[in-house]
């Protein structure tokens, strides 16, 4: 199976991922993320987009094709 997590951020932001081995409870790790804003401004909206794909795996090149198709 293929699990693809795709993200797109605005200019001036960074998306960072973190693994917390105990945040979800005993035996349930948590994957967390943070959106960092270089120079935040009051009353400004910041956002990012994401897409999750779970499907039968066909080929390694399929991953880039899925991402590029989503970017259009």
PyMOL commands that set and color helices and strands:
alter all, ss='L'
color gray80, all
select helices_A, chain A and resi 61-71
alter helices_A, ss='H'
color red, helices_A
select strands_A, chain A and resi 2-9+13-20+30-37+48-55
alter strands_A, ss='S'
color yellow, strands_A
deselect
rebuild
show_as cartoon
